[in-house]
Amino acid sequence: MRTESHISITRTTVREGEISRHAGTRFEGGRAYAVATGLGLPRSWPMATSAILVGFERGLDETRTKQGPPPAGLTGAGRALHCAERARASLAELCEQLVERSLPDASFVALVVEHGDLHVVSAGPTRAYLHRRGKPQRLTPREEPSGGVLRSAVSHCHVVLEPGDLLMMGSVSAFSMRAISQVVSVLQADPRTAPAVIASVLTDPAGQAGVGAGAVVMRVE
């Protein structure tokens, strides 16, 4: 099963400057992605999102080998949830090193594709949707927690992928009414629109508004 995917990130305007509130990374040749959004004070956003992504990658590395005790050899939901826990632990380690009164936090959503199975894990306010045969299906909880990974439970969703599936995930700001409306129009005009175009359609409105956004779009061939 072949996939085509793209990450789009737009920056957030704070006072008269711009800062990276959202961050996204591609792992394992496109078989895994993660998007993190900083919460709390703006100056803490970059280090919080970086810690999340570093921890998630650490989890992938620990489970990739097939030999040794767990987490080595974990697959499927177990692997995705382990990576989410490593992301949480990485941010917690960062907080332990800081002496600030207001500690950083972040929300994140990530996907892992294994042998045609999609595993989505998330914590905090995020969005993920599966667009299949013209109908959207939400893969993240409808009741979004207000806190980030340090205060929210990790959710997990499993889907068996089919050719033609379109996955869209990222920050809440990437799924504004304006962005969703534009994506619907684009897909109605051309259901085969490239993931790079759809990802930009999702994040551009938030970027223009100064809010910033992060999104990953993946199409299954």
N, C-alpha and C positions, 0 to 999 in steps of 0.2 A: 504494500500500500504506500503510495507516494503522496507527499504533502507539499504544499507551497505556503509560505508564511511570511509575515512582515511585522516588525515592531515600529510603532510611531510614538514619539515622546515630544510634548511641547512644554515649555518652561512657564513658571508662575511669576507674575509681577508682584514684587513686594516693595512698597514705597516707590522709589524711582528706579529700582534695579530689577533684575531677573534672577531667579534661583531655581534649581532643579528640585522640585517637590516629588516628582515621579521618576522612577527608574525602571528599566526593563532589560532583561538579558536572555540570550539564546544559549541553550546548553545542548551538548551531545548531538551536534549536527542538526539541530532543529527538532529533536524528539522531546525536548522539554523547554519550557519558557516560564518566566516569572516576572510579574510586575508588582512593584512596591510603591506605596504612597506615604510620605512622611506626615505625621500628626504632631501636634504640639507646636512649640516655637519654631519659626522658620529656620533659624540657624542650626537646628538639630536635624532638619529633614535629610540633607545629603548623607550624614553619617548613619542615620537610622535605616534608610533604604539600602545603603551599601552593606550594612551588617546583615540585613535580611537576605540579600542576594548571595553574599558570601556563605552564609549558613546553609542556604538551600543547595548551593553547589557542593558544599562539604557533604551534605547528606547523599547527594547523587554519587559522589566519589566513594563514599563508604559502602554503598550498596552495589556498586558496579562489579566488584570482585565476587566470584562464586565460591571462594574457599575461605574458611575461617568461621568463627561464631557470628551470630547476628550482631549488627545489621547486615553483614556480608550475605549476599544471596537473596535479600528481600526483593520481591517483585510486586507488581500490581498496586493494590491499595496500601499494602504494608510499606512499600517503598515510598510512595507519594506522601503518606502520613509521617514517615520517618524524616523525610526532607523538610516537611513543614515544621516538625519539632526542632530540627537542627536550626532552622531559620529563627524560631522563637528563642532558642538557647543562645544563638549568636547575638541577638539584640539584648538579651538579658545580661550577657557577659559585658557588653559595651556599657550598659547602665551601671553595672557594678564598679566600673573604672572611673565613672564621672562623679563629680562632687556638686553638681548643679541641683538646685531645689526642684526644678521642673525637668523631669527626665524625658527623653525622647520615646516615641512609640511610632508604629507604622502599621498600616494594613497591607495585605498582600494577597494575590491570587496567582496560582501556578498550575501548569498542566504537565503531565507526563504521558507520552504515548508509548505503549508496549504491544506489539503484535496485534495491532488493530483495536486495542482497548484504550480509551481515553480516561485518565484520572485527573480530576480537577480538585485542588485543595485551596482553601481560602480562610482568612481570618480578618475580621474587621470589615468595614464597608467597602465592598468591591462588587464587580459585576462580571458574569460570564454567561454567554448565550450560545446555544446550538441552533443554527438555522438549517432545517432539514426539509426538503421538498416544499419550500416556501413558507414554512411555519417555524416560529421561534420557540425555543424551550429554554427556560432559565435554569442554570446549573448551580447558582449560588443562592443562599437563603434569601427569601423575600423580606424577612424581618432582619434588617441589617443592624448589627451591633454598633454602638457609637464609639467604642474603644477599639484599639488596635490589637496586634498579636499578643501583647502582654496581658490583656484583659479579656480577650474573647476566645471562645472555643474554636478549634479548627473544624471546618466542615469538609466533607468529602463527597464527591459525586462520580459515579462510574457510568460510562456510555460505551457501547460497542459501535465503533465508527462505520459509516457506510460511504461509498463513493458519492461525491457531490455534497457532502456535509461541509458546512461553513461554521467555524468556531470564532467567536469574538469575545475577548475578555480584557479587563483592565480596570482603571479607576472609575469611580462613580461619575466623575466629571466628563469622562469620555462618552457617557451614555445620556447626555442631555436630550430633551425633547427635540431640539433643533438637529442634533447629530443623528438621532434615530430616524427622524423624518427624511433627512438627506440620504441615509443609507438605504432606506426603503425605496426611495425614488431611483437611486443608482441601481439597485438589484432588479427593480421592475424593468428598467431600461435594458439591462444586460445582466442576467443571472450569473454570468461567468466573469464578472468584473474582478480584476486582479486584487489580491489581498493588500498590496501596497496602497492601492487607491482607496479601498474601504477603510484601512487603518488611518489614513490621512483625513478622510471624511469624518471619522469619529473624533479625532483629536484637534482638528483645526478650529472648530468653534470655541472650545475651551482656551486654546492658545490665543485666539483673537480677543477673547474676553479677559485675558490676563490670569485666568484661573489655572491653566495648565492641565495636562492630562497624559495618561499613558495607556496604550492599547496594543494588543497582539491580535492579529487576524490570521487564521489558518484554514486553508481549503484542502479537503481530501480528494485526491484524484482516483 
